[in-house]
Amino acid sequence: MPTDIEWTTLITYLGGKNDAGGKLKETRTIHWKSPNTGATNESGFTALPSGSRATNGSFHFVGEGGTCWSSMEYDASNAWFRSLTYNYSTLTNFYGRKQVGWSVRCLKD
């Protein structure tokens, strides 16, 4: 999984956090809820809106957003992640509970 530094490197390469999300997202609205703001997939990554899995096993936000873990902890219970949504082209940085299920972006060293 990428570190926060690796996420930051990718975001910088894609032109900053305000545009990076759109350049990672799959285009059109086959999987993403409309309007899928800023989606160009210029990176070729084709990010999909996988949503999240709650601690009780239920799924939420499928079609609306996609979130990928970072390998960086915030504290013992939380870790950093990056998030995309259908209505923004940004790639945002938050931390959340480790028990929540989000996607993983694998890197090859």
N, C-alpha and C positions, 0 to 999 in steps of 0.2 A: 504494500500500500504506500502511496506517496506521503512524504512528510509535508508539513505546511510550507517549507521552503520550496519543495518541488511544485506544489500547487501555485505558489506565488510566481515561480519561474514560468509556468504555463500561462498564467493570467497575463503576465507582462508580455510574453511572446504574442498573445492573441489581442493585444491592444488595450489591456486594462480591464478591471472588473466590470465596468459598465457594458462592455461589448462581448466579453469572453463567453458568457453564457449562451448567447445567440450563436456564436461561432462553434459551439460544441453540440448544440441541439439538432436533432433530426428536423428536417424541414417539413412543411405542410402540417396537417392536423389529423393524420391517420391514427396516431397514438396520442398526440398532445391535444389537450383541450384548446379550442380556439380562444384567442387569436394566435397563440404561439409566437409572441412578440420577438422580433429580431432574429428568428431562426434562419441561419444560412448554412450551417454545418461546414463552414469553410475549413475547419480543422480535420474533417473526415472522421471524427469520433462517433458521430451519430448517437448522442445521448438520448435515452428514452425516459419517459416519465414513470418510473417504477413505483413511486409512492413510498410508503413506509409500512413496517410491521410493528404494531404496538406490543407491549409486554404481555398482553392477554391473548396474543395470537391473531388479532384482527388486523385487516389491512386498510390503509387510509391514503387518500390523495393520489391514487393510481390515475394517470392521465393528466394530472395537474402539476406534478413536480417530480424531480429526481434528485437524490441526495447521495453523495459518496463520502465515505469515511476518510479521514486522514489518519496517519499512524501516530499523531501527536495527542497525548493526553492533556486535558484541561486540569483534571484532578483525579482522584481515585475512582470516582463514579462516572465521570464525563470525559468525552473526547471531542476533538474538533472535526468538523465536516464541512463540505462545500455543497451548496444547494442551488438548483435551477428551478424556475417556475414557468408556467405557460404564459403568464402575463407580464414578464420582464425579460430583458436580455442580459441581466446581470448574473454574475456568479458570486453568491454571497457566502460568507464565512460565519459559522456559528459553532457552539458546542452543545452537545446533548448527551443524554443518558446512554451508557454503553449497552443497556439491555434492549434498546430499540433497534429494529432491523432496517438497515439502509444498505445501499449498494456498495460494492468495492471496486475501485479502479486499480487494476494490477499494472505494475511497471516492471520492465526488464532492465536490470543493471548492466 
